[in-house]
Amino acid sequence: MSYGKKEVLKKASVSMHPKETVCITGAADSGKTTILHLFLRAKTPDSGTVEADDVDIQLIPKHILQLYRRRFGVKFQGGELLATRTAAENIALPLEIQDKPLKHIDQTVQQLLEEFQLQKVANLFPKDLSKSQTTLVALARALAGSPMILLLDEPLEDLDEKQSLLVISILEKKQEESMSIITFSRDATLAHALKGRLVYLKNGKLTEAPSNTPETFSSHHIFTKFVFPLIKDREEQKSTTSEKKSIAKKVRITAIHSR
């Protein structure tokens, strides 16, 4: 993966298993955020593949890609809150996208505001939030949609010790609920706190620290519920017969799993 003449990632490979916590650490501009974007297909690798449940996500049609992305809860570096929404409204966004009932949205948002101790800033806009409050709102938003996998870029940025301990406690609860977590940070503090699998990113290469993680895992089942409509979708019907067979074979054989 390159930007101009700079090779950010080279022959990099990492696997994420169900219910696992993986902590990728590296210096600033080492390529951590690039990996996050690759997971979401916000960027395309120059070579190789990014796979979920053995499916190359580059083969996923756009309408299925939207559903795929909903399986993730994402906290971007810097928070990236929507400027025209209050803190509470930013947290509600994933639930609105999922078309949840208004009562459910209100209850979930209030619960997260309390959990992250953000009640006093619920009606403030991002421009009026401190950096630490922005980070906490972004983390609450990442959790709002009950995602299968969390992608957290610098989840402890701009937090004081008390706030960091609060976030670690919340993430530990998510581990107990068997949520998969991937963090990206400049040091191993969070990795040690969460007892996650530590992966170092340096000079474009990923190196795993020694781990007792078992070698055999089940699938994430990311595609289980929504992949069959892909075969019948009108857009697929407009494609050529050979293209349909190629996509259908890839998704149906490698991505459908029984529970």
Secondary structure, 3 states (H helix, E strand, C coil): CEECCEECCCCCCCCCCCCCEEEEECCCCCCHHHHHHHHCCCCCCCCCCCEECCEEHHHCCHHHHHHHHCCEEEECCCCCCCCCCCHHHHHHHHHHHCCCCHHHHHHHHHHHHHHCCCHHHCCCCHHHCCHHHHHHHHHHHHHHCCCCEEEEECCCCCCCHHHHHHHHHHHHHHHHCCCEEEEEECCCHHHHHHCCEEEEEECCEEEECCCCCCCCCCCCCCCCCCCHHHHHCHHHHHCCHHHHHHHHHHHHHHHCCCC
